[in-house]
């Protein structure tokens, strides 16, 4: 974008791009992403962007405030993402935990010197829903929603090929029919080489057992892996990630 005679500076655009890609973020997630020297630096920039109409700051619980971008921010940054119209605690939990996962692996792979990138659900959804009327976009989304990952990871292997990983963050157990339908789709996209692996992240043994049982009957079931949500995320131990590195106990990069 053109910065001359604009109220936005390059760092502002970095902030807005991060928030637009992820949909909803907390002040702490912004701090983790940009590693500002002082807490107030991030806060002042977020406050400035909020006052300029590019961000909305909303408290959704007594100790939880979030930021999300406006359509004006999307237009200024020219980001190809969907923009949330409203935010509630129920919808925010999944989104915020997913952003935590993206930050966790961004740190982890950077520390290991492994090239890593990702696409967020909002970027993927934007490509699928198209540019028609709201009714057309809703119809496209409903028809394809099960084919939109929560995120896509791209992890470079030692042989310079890229492992394309479909990411699912599963916080609540679905009906078995939903899993059967989805796993038939996984069998298709894995067989066709569209993706190399599917990773499910969860925090319960019940969901882990269900995923393992459902995938065991598939030809490509060995390429569908279940991983625990890292302890650093669940218990807010980010210093273990940002200072000395950490491991979630599973390589996460070499499954084929």
CORMO-V425955 format. One record per backbone hydrogen bond with DSSP energy under -1.0 kcal/mol. NH is the residue of the N-H (numbers start at 0). CO is the residue of the C=O. If there is no record, write none. Layout:
# CORMO-V425955
nh->{NH:NH}
co->{CO:CO}
This chain:
# CORMO-V425955
nh->{5:12:13:14:15:16:17:18:19:20:21:22:23:24:29:30:31:32:33:34:40:42:43:44:45:46:47:48:49:50:51:52:53:54:55:57:59:60:63:65:66:67:69:73:74:75:76:77:78:80:91:92:94:95:96:97:98:99:100:101:102:103:104:105:106:107:108:109:110:111:113:116:118:120:123:124:125:126:127:128:129:136:137:138:139:140:141:142:143:144:146:147:149:150:151:152:153:154:155:156:159:162:164:165:166:167:169:178:179:180:181:182:183:184:185:186:187:188:189:190:191:193:194:195:196:197:198:199:200:201:207:208:209:210:211:212:213:214:215:217:220:222:223:224:226:228:232:233:234:236:239:241:242}
co->{2:8:9:10:11:12:13:14:15:16:17:18:21:66:25:26:27:28:29:30:37:38:39:40:41:42:43:44:45:46:47:49:48:48:67:65:63:63:60:57:24:55:53:69:70:71:72:73:73:78:87:88:90:91:92:93:94:95:96:97:98:99:100:101:102:103:104:105:106:107:108:153:151:149:119:120:121:122:123:124:125:132:133:134:135:136:137:138:139:140:143:144:166:166:118:164:116:162:114:160:156:154:152:196:150:198:200:174:175:176:177:178:179:180:181:182:183:184:185:186:187:188:188:163:163:222:165:224:167:226:203:204:205:206:207:208:209:210:211:214:217:219:220:197:199:201:229:229:230:231:236:237:238}
